[in-house]
C-alpha cells in the first residue's frame, strides 16, 4: 500500500497538490494523509493576552476550516483520507509526520514567495526537500 502525505493550508496551491496526489493513487490501494500545521503561537506576547485554551481553540477553528475545505475536494473522488493536525513549524512538522507515518511520498503545493521573502522567511518546500529521505513532489 502506498502512503502519500499532503500538507495543506487552504491555499490554491495546496488544492492543486491534493488533486495531483489523488490522481497518483486513484484506483490503487493507498493511504492518503492530509496534514495541516498550525503555527505554535506560544510567544510571550500571545501569552499575555490569551490563555492556552483560547489559543488552542483558535488553532482548532483554523485547522477545521482548512481540513473541511480539503475534504470537500477529496470527497469528489471518494478516496479514504486520514487527517492530521500538528502545531509548530510547518517544515519541521511535515518532516516529523512523514517519518512517523512512514510515507512513500510527500506531495505539496508551492506558494511561490518572491525571492526576497523566500530569502528572509525561507521556504517550507525547500526545508522539506532537504530534510526527508522520501520523494517529494512540488506542485506549482
C-alpha positions in Angstrom: 0.0 0.0 0.0 1.3 3.5 -0.9 1.2 6.2 1.7 1.1 9.8 0.5 1.4 12.8 2.8 -0.2 16.0 1.5 0.4 19.1 3.7 -2.5 21.6 3.2 -3.0 25.2 4.2 -6.2 26.0 2.4 -4.5 27.8 -0.4 -5.0 27.3 -4.2 -1.5 25.7 -4.3 -2.4 23.1 -1.7 -5.7 22.3 -3.5 -3.7 21.7 -6.6 -1.4 19.4 -4.7 -4.4 17.5 -3.3 -5.8 16.9 -6.7 -2.5 15.8 -8.1 -1.9 13.4 -5.2 -5.4 11.9 -5.8 -4.5 11.4 -9.4 -1.5 9.4 -8.3 -3.5 7.0 -6.1 -6.9 6.8 -7.9 -7.8 3.2 -8.4 -4.9 1.9 -6.2 -4.7 0.8 -2.7 -3.3 3.8 -0.8 -3.3 5.7 2.4 -3.9 9.4 1.8 -2.8 11.5 4.8 -3.8 15.2 4.8 -1.8 17.3 7.2 -2.5 20.8 8.5 0.2 22.5 10.5 -0.8 25.4 12.8 1.8 27.8 14.0 2.6 27.5 17.7 1.7 31.0 18.8 3.4 30.1 22.1 5.0 33.6 22.4 5.3 35.9 25.4 3.0 38.5 23.8 0.3 36.0 23.0 0.5 34.5 26.5 0.0 38.0 28.0 -3.4 38.4 26.3 -4.8 34.9 25.7 -5.0 31.7 27.7 -3.6 28.4 26.4 -7.2 27.2 26.0 -8.1 30.2 23.9 -5.1 29.8 21.7 -5.8 26.1 21.3 -9.5 26.8 20.4 -8.4 29.3 17.8 -5.9 26.8 16.3 -8.7 24.2 16.2 -11.0 26.5 14.3 -8.4 27.4 11.8 -7.4 23.8 11.2 -11.0 22.7 10.9 -11.7 25.3 8.2 -8.7 24.2 6.2 -9.4 20.4 6.6 -13.1 20.9 5.9 -12.2 22.7 2.6 -9.7 20.0 1.7 -12.2 17.2 2.5 -14.7 18.8 0.1 -12.1 18.4 -2.6 -11.2 14.8 -1.7 -14.9 13.8 -1.4 -15.3 14.5 -5.1 -13.1 11.4 -5.7 -14.3 9.0 -3.0 -10.8 8.4 -1.6 -10.4 7.5 2.0 -8.4 10.2 3.8 -6.8 10.4 7.3 -6.5 14.0 8.6 -3.8 15.1 11.0 -3.3 18.4 12.7 0.1 19.4 14.2 1.3 22.5 16.0 4.7 24.0 15.3 7.0 25.0 12.5 5.4 23.8 9.2 8.6 22.4 7.7 9.6 20.5 10.8 6.1 19.1 11.4 5.8 17.9 7.9 9.1 16.1 8.2 8.1 14.6 11.6 4.7 13.4 10.3 6.4 11.9 7.2 8.8 9.9 9.3 6.2 8.8 11.9 3.7 7.7 9.2 6.4 6.1 7.1 5.1 7.8 4.0 6.3 6.8 0.5 5.7 10.3 -1.0 5.1 13.9 0.0 3.0 15.9 -2.4 2.8 19.6 -1.6 2.0 22.9 -3.2 4.4 25.7 -3.7 3.4 29.1 -2.5 5.7 31.0 -4.8 7.1 33.6 -2.5 9.2 36.1 -4.2 13.0 35.9 -4.0 13.2 38.5 -1.2 10.5 37.0 1.0 11.9 33.5 0.4 15.4 34.6 1.4 14.1 36.2 4.6 11.4 33.7 5.6 12.7 30.5 4.0 10.7 28.1 2.0 8.8 25.2 3.6 9.1 23.3 0.4 12.9 23.8 0.4 13.1 22.7 4.1 11.1 19.5 3.3 13.1 18.7 0.2 16.4 18.9 2.2 15.1 17.1 5.3 13.5 14.0 4.1 14.6 10.7 2.6 11.3 10.0 0.6 10.5 11.6 -2.8 8.8 15.0 -2.6 6.6 16.3 -5.4 6.2 20.0 -5.6 3.0 21.1 -7.5 3.3 24.6 -8.8 
